[in-house]
């Protein structure tokens, strides 16, 4: 539907699509690698186990939330692939809001369970 809005379409050379595809693919790879790196500590719901520890190596050494960063890169890449700035906006803003809400919950749970 966003392509129906006049002026929303971005210039669309092949390079633009390729950048979007690389962002999308790179974001997915970062997300999957980060989830795999967490191993048993990755859960869909926010939960802390008794043997839980803070992961600060691998991708977590450089980025505090690489799974969310990867997802955002993937959505940004999709927006570029669609060639429409509104698609970037509509794909990114709700996801950013949801991630910020979830990050707050995760940070609070980790602080309560593990301390500083």
N, C-alpha and C positions, 0 to 999 in steps of 0.2 A: 504494500500500500504506500510505502514512503516514496516510491518512484513517481507517484501521482502528484507530489508536491512540486510546483515549479521552482527551479533553482536549487533543488536538493541534490541533484545528480552531480557527481564530481567528474572532473576530466578523467578519461578512462583509457590511458595508454596501457599497453601490455605490462610495462614495468610496474605500474601501479597495482595491477592485479597480482603480479609476482611478489611484490613486497607484502601485500596482504596475505597471500598464501604462505609465505615464509613466516610471518608473524603467527598465523594460525597454527601451522605445523610446529614451530618452535615453542609456542605456548602449550600445546598439547604434550609435547615431549617433556617440557619442564614439569608440568602438572603430574604426568604419569610417573616420571622419575622420582619426584618428591614424595608422592604417595607410596611408591615402592620402597623408598629409602626409610620412610617411617615404619614400614613393616607392621608389626602387631599393634603399634601405637596409633595407627590410623583407624578412625571409626567415623561412621556417618553421623552418629549422635555425639555430643560432647560428653565424654566420660573419661575419668582418670582412674587407672587401676593402681593397686597397691605397689606394684613394682615399676610404676611409671617413672620416666626420667625425661628431662628436657633435652631435646635433640639440638645440638649446636654444631654439627659437622655436616659434610656433604653440601647440598644446596642451602641448607639452613645456616651454614656458616656465613653466607653472603647475603641472604634474603630472609627476613623474619617469617614471611608467609609465602613460600615459593609455590604452593599449590594454588593459592588465590591469584598470585602474580601470573602464573601460567594460564589460568583460565581467563584472566583479563586480557592477556596478550592474544589468546585465541579469539576472543570476542572482538577485539580491536581488528585483528586480521580479517575476520569475517566481514566486518563493516567495510574495510578497504576492498575486499573481493566483490562486495555488492555494489561498490562504486557510488555510494550515497551517504552523505554526511548524517542524515537523519537515522539511517540504520546503525551507524556507529553510536549515536546518541541513545537510541532506543535499546540497543543491545547492551551498552555499557552501564548506563545510569542505574537501572534496577539491580544489576548484578553487583555493582559497587556498593549500593545501599545494603543489600543482603549480606555481602561479605563483611562490611564494617560492623553490622549488627552481630554477626557470628563471631568475628574476631574479639569483640568486647566480651562475649560470653566465654570464649575459650581462654582469653587472658585472665579473666576473673577466676575461672576454674583452676587454671594452672597456678595462679598466685595462692589460692586457698590451699591447694594440695601440696605444692612444692616450696612455697615461700618465694622470696626474692630470687 
